[in-house]
Each structure stands twice: as C-alpha cells, then as structure tokens.
Amino acid sequence: MNTKQKKVLHIITGLNDGGAEGVLTRLCLHSKAAIHVVISLMDQGKYGTVLKEAGVRVYCLGMNPGSPSIFKFFRLVKLIRVEQPDVVQTWMYHADLLGGIAARLAGVRSVFWGIRHSTLEKGKSKCSTIMIARLCAFLSGWIPDKIICCANKALAVHADIGYKKSNMSVIQNGYDLSRFKPDFGASIYMRQKLGLSQDEFVLGTVGRFDPLKDHLNLLQAFALVTKQVTHIRCVLVGKGLSVDNDVLMSYIAELGLQDSVLLAGQCGNIPAVMNALDLHVLSSCSEGFPNVIAEAMACGTPCVSTDVGDALEIIGEPESCCPARNSEALAGVIMNMVEERKSHPDTWQARKDASAQRIAEQFSLQGMVHAYETCWRGIK
C-alpha cells in the first residue's frame, strides 16, 4: 500500500456552527494520513479560526452559494489548481455542486461528495435545496468518484431521487471521547451556572432554533409531563433559544411553562451541558445523523428522540424513540425515563453506563477518521 500522505482539499459551504462543519474540523485535526486544506465558499465562521490555529490552511471566498458570482467561482477553480490536491472532498449540496464542477475543471481526478441531509420533502427542506439536490443527482454519475453519506437514511433518500447508488457509501460521525465523557464535576458546575438545583430532574435539548428541530413539539410534550411530575425543568441550549426570540416566548407563554423552561442560548461548553442534563430529548421532524444524541450519550446522559434520520441507530433502543410531530408519544417516552430514574436507580445507572459504552464502541472518532482515509485511498 502507498503510505505517502495525500493532500485532501475540503470544500464546504461555510464554517459556522453545525454538524457537517464540526465533522470536517474533527477530521482535519485528527487525520494524520493526509495533509488537509479547507476552502469555505462563504466566510471562516466558528471553525475557520479553530482550523487555522491548528495549522490548517483555510481560504474564504465570500461567496453567496445561492447566487454565486462567476468571478468567485473561477477563483475557486484557480485555488484548486494552485493547491494541486490528490483528493477533493466536498461537504453539503452547494459545495458538492460548485466544488465538484470546479474540481473537475481544475483537473482533479478524485472527487468525493458529502451528503448530510436525510429529508428532501417540501415543507421540511427549502425548495432551492431540493432543486440543487436533484441537479446533483443528475450529475452524480459524472462528477464524484464516491458519495459519502452521514447516515443510512440519507443514502436511501438520495438513491430514491436518482443519485448513483453504486457510488454511495455511509461513514457515520465519530466523536472525541476525550471531550465528551461522563464528568460529575462538569455537571455540578453547569447546573450551578444555570441556576439549577442538584436534586431536580433536568431534561433538555441542544440545537439551534429551526423549524426542523421542532421545539414546539418538545414544549408541548413537556407541558404534558409537568401535569404528572413536579420538580422538573427543561433547558433549551443553542442559537436563537433565548428570551429575545418572540416566537419561542409565545410558545412558552401559551403552554404556561414560564417557570419551568430555561432558555440558555448558545454555550461554548457543550460537554458540560450534556453532563448537566438527566435526559437529552431530540424532538426534530427531520435529521440526518443527529450529533447531539451521540454527544449526550458519550457523556453518560440517556436520550429519547423522534424516529428521524439515524437517531434510532445511535440510541439502539426502539422504546426510546417515537414518531415525529407527536407530542403525546414524546411525552410518553419522557415519562418512562423519569419513572425509571425515580423508581429504579440501579437500572438508570446501568442505562447511563451503557449509553457511554455504546458511543465508545460504535462511533469513535478514530473509526470515522480511518473510514475516510480508507475511502480516499480507494480501498472502500
């Protein structure tokens, strides 16, 4: 086998806080079998700084991917020619399309696309996103050598709309278990910071305010739970989950949850947040491979979720999942967890231990890095 380091040029729509951006960053920081360079079609966002500080070369084109300029597109082609990569790895639809075409024009022989969505339905995805995905499907037999999906559901959905299935494979996300791990001290610290007592049951979710995250579903389910359980709090963490969000505040007021829901906004210490929760709840109506479930479980925090994307595959227990957009069903699985923690503490502790063990065994960062490196070498 040729062990010479390959140069991998990543092209991504942007580098703001998001699942694909986080995976790309972890991959660049932990992959030692390749030299990594990153081009953001937009700006450097959150992760551009992290990558630069680690010595990864980062270019930002300041492009509007929805309305790209010809000048900036050909600057992209020129950058690819200057870098002369062995492999171009693109991330998300706009980058797959623009980066893939640019890489071919620049003469790159090995192009890999990255798919992060598992839903392409009107009402759940933007019409423009669906249009670009269908255009990519049409080009999928010509531009990419391989199409890497983050989830089995993502592969199935895209094969159904015409992506070349023989070119597709799945590499699930991997997690840095030196960061995401059980940490009782972090739990105490974060609860104190958020003003939560150590003896109340705290459930919550981490993720931006977005229709696909369906926070209303979670709040409706929580309202049902509070009718049966006292001394329970719900914490919402993420961009847009703050008191200046009028829509969210109206949901909370209509449901009478002003005293039991805490809006924490963005937080830079997600491992501590996950440790502070007794239960992480994903209420989304659409997901690909939901990172927050794996991150919570890696910290020993049990999870329940709507049955979206690969959520069930991560959790591994059908009884911990329920249909999307069904607040009564979601309230039911939450209540089961609350009751188990109260009445069966030994079983609850075993669940916490098994959650962390499952992520360590099946979704390690090392496993993900190895899978990408193997794919780029043309073995997989």
N, C-alpha and C positions, 0 to 999 in steps of 0.2 A: 504494500500500500504506500502511496506517495504521502509522506508526512509533512511536506512543505506547507507552511502556513498559506492559506488562501486569503486574498483580500475580498471582504464582503462589503459591498456598498448598500446600505439600507436607505430606502426612500419611503418617507411616511408623510401623511397629510399635515400633521402638526405634532408638537411635543408637549401639549398641555396635559393636565392630569387625566389619565384614562387608562383602561385596561391594556390596549394594544401598546400604548406608549410605555407603560410600565414593563411589559414583557420585553419589548425591544431594548429598554435600558438594562434590565437584568441580563439579557442575553449578551449585550456588548461588554458588560462589566465582568462577566464570569466565563465567557468563552475564550479559551486560551489557544485553540487550534486555528484561529483566524484573526486577521487584522480587520478592525471594523471602522467604517466611515459612515456618517449619517448625513442625509440631506432631508431637511424639513421643507415641504412646499410652502409652508407659512412662516411662523417665527419659532424661536427656540423654546418658548413656553417654560414649563416647570422643569422638564427633563433635559433640555439642552444644556443648562448650567451644570447639572449633575454629570452629564457625559463629558463635557469639556474639562471639568475638574479632574476627571479620571483619565484624561489624556486622549479621549476620542475626538477626532476631527469632526466638527459639525458645521454644515453650511445651511443657511436660511435664505430662501428665495423671496419671501414676502409676497407670495402668490395668493390669489383668491381661487382656490381649486374649482369653485363653482363657475368661475368666469376667468379662466387662465389667459394670460397675455401670451402672444406668440413670442415676444422678446424673452420673457422669463422661461418659457418652455425650451427655447433653443439655448438659453443659458444652462438649463438642466442638462441638455444633451452635451454641451461643451464640458461641464463639470465631470460628467461620466467619462468622457474621452480623456480628460486630464488625469483622473484618478486611475483609469485602466483596471477596473476591478475584475477578479475572476468570476464573481457572482454578484448579481443584483437581486436583493431581497426587498420586495415592496410590501407595504402594510396598508390595508383598507382600500376601498374601491377607487377613490380618486387617484391615489398613488399607484394602485395596480394598473389603472388605465394610462395615466400620463407617464408614470415612471417606466412602465413596461414598454410603451412605444418609444420613449426616449432612449431606453437601454438598447433596444434593437437598432435604432438609428445610429447609436454610438458604436455599434458593432459588438456588443456583449453577447457571448454565446450561451451563457447560463443565466436564465431569468426565473425567479421564483416569486409567485404571488402569495399574499397572505390574506385570508378571509377571516373576519372577526364577527360577522353577523350570523344569527340563526333564524331571523324572521325577515321576510320580504313581502309584507302584506300592506295594502292600502289601509291607512288609519294607524298602523303601527310603525311604518317607515315612511319617510318623505318620498313623494313622487319622483323627485330628482334622483334620490338614492336608488330607487327601484330601476329607473331608466339607465343609470350608469352600470348597475349590476347586470342588467340584461345585455348591454353593449359589451361588457366584459365577458359574459357568457358566449356571445358570438365570436369573440376574439380568443377565447380560452384554448382553442386548438392550435393557435398560431404563435401567440406571444410567450406564454410561460412554459418552461420545461416541467415544472411541478407547481401545484397549487396546494398550499399548506393551510388547512382549516384548524381553527382552535377547538372545535367540538364536533362530535359525530353528527349532532343535529344540523350544524352548519353545512357539513358535507352533503347530507341528504337533501336539504333545502336547495342548495345551489346546483346539485346534479339534476334536480327536478326542473329547474328553469333553463337547463341547457349547457351548463358548464361541463367540460370534457371530463367525465368521471374517471377515466383511466389515468388521468394526470393528477388526481386528487389523493391526498393523504391527510391524516389527522395527527397533529402534535399538540397535546394538551399543555396547559400552562404549568410551570413549575414555580416553587416558592422558596425563598431564602429562609430556612428554618433557624438561622442564627438571629433573625429579627422577629419572625412570627413563631412564638413559642409560649408555653404557659409561664406566667410571671406574676406571682401573687403580689409582689411589691408594686408592679406597674398598675395592677388592679386597684390597690388601695390609693395610690397616687392619683389616678384618673378619677376615681369616684369622689375623692376629696376636692379635686379641681372643679368637677361638675356640680358639686353640692349634693351628691347622692350619699345616702347612708349605707353602711356596710351590710345591713340586715334586710334591705328591701330587694324584691325581685326586680331586676332591670333587664328589659328587653330593648332591642333597638336595631337600627339598620345603618349601614354606611353606604353612601352613594348619592350622587348629585340629584337635585330636583329636576325630574324629567318625566313626561307622560308615560314613558315605557317602564319607569321604576314603580309607577302606580302607588304613590304614598297614600292616596286616598283609601285604597284597598286596605293597607296596613292600619290606618287610623280607624276605619270602620270596624275592622276585626278587633282592634284594641279596645274600642268602645264597648263591644260585646263582652270582652274579657273582664273589663272593670266592673261590670254588673255582677260578676260572680267572685271576683278576687279583690281584696284590699291590699294596701301596702305594695303597690306595683307601679313602676314608672316605665315610660317609653322615651328613648333618646334617639333623636334623628341627627346624624352627622353627615355633612357633605356640603358641596357648593349649592347655595340657594336655600338651605334649610336653616333659615334664621328669621327673626321676628320682623324683618322688613319685607318678607315675602307675603304680600297681601292675600294671595290665593291660598297659600298654606294656612295662614292665620284664620281665614274664613272657614276652612275645613275644621280646624281645631275648635273654633267657637261654636259652630253648628252642632258638633258632636259632644260639646260640654267637656272637653278634655284639657282646659286651660291649666288646671292644677297638676295634671299627671303626665303631660308631654313636655319634654325639654328639647328645645331647638339649639343645637350646639354649633351649627355652621361647619366651616372647614376646620380640620385639625391636622397638624403635622405629625402627630404620633398615633398612627392607626393601630400598631400593635398594642399600645396601652389601652386604647378604646376597646379593642376586641377582648382584652383580658378583663376589662371592667364590666362587660355585659355578662349576664347569666345566659342569655339566649339571643342569637342573631336571627333576624327574620328578613327574608327576601320576599317582597310582595310583587315583584315585577310581572308584567304581562308579556315581556319579551327579553330574552338574554341569549348570549352565545355560550361562553364558558364563564360563569359568574365568579370572578376572582374573590369577591368579598366572602363567599361561603368558605372557600378553601383557606383564606387568611384567618377567618374566625376559628375554624376547626383546628388549624395548626396551633392556635393559642389555647386549645382545650375548651373552646366555647361551642356547645351544641348549636345546631342550626335547624330551622324549619324553612321551607321555601314553597313557592308556587312551582308547579312542574313545567319549567321553561328551560330551553336550551339543554345544557348538560348538568343542571342542578341535581337531579336525582342520581346521576352517575357519580357526582362528587360526594354527596351525602351517603349514598349507599343504602338508604332505608326508605322504602315506599311510604311507610306510615308517617314519615317526617315531611312529606310533600302533599300538596293538594292542588286542585285546578286553579288556574289563574282567574282573576276577577271574580272570586267567590269569597267574600269576606266571612261568611258563616263557616265555610270549610277551613279557612285560615285560622279563625278563632278557635276552632276545634283542635287543630294540631298544636296551637299555642297552649291551650288549656291542658292538654295531655302532658306537655313538658312541665308546666307549672305544678301540676299534681304529682308528677314523678319526683321532682326535686323536693317537694314538701313531705311526701309520704314514704319515699324510698330513696333516702340519701345515698345508700351504697350503690344502688343501680344508677343513680345520677352521676356519681363519681366515676363509675365504670364507663358511662357514656362519654364523659369528658375525656377520659384517658384514651378511649377508642377513637374519638374524633381526631386527636392529635396524631395518634399512631397511623390512622388511615392516610392522612396527608403525607406523612413522612415516607410511607411505603409506596404510595402510588403517584404522588405529584411533587416529587423532589425537583429542586432547581437543577441539580446535576443531571437528572434524567432528561429534562427538557433541553438543556444545552447539548447533551450528547445526541439527542434525536435530530436537532437542527444541523449540527456539524456533520452527522452521518448523511443527512439529506443533501447537504451542499456538496459532499464528496461524491454524490451519485450512487450511493450504496442502497439507500432506501427507495 
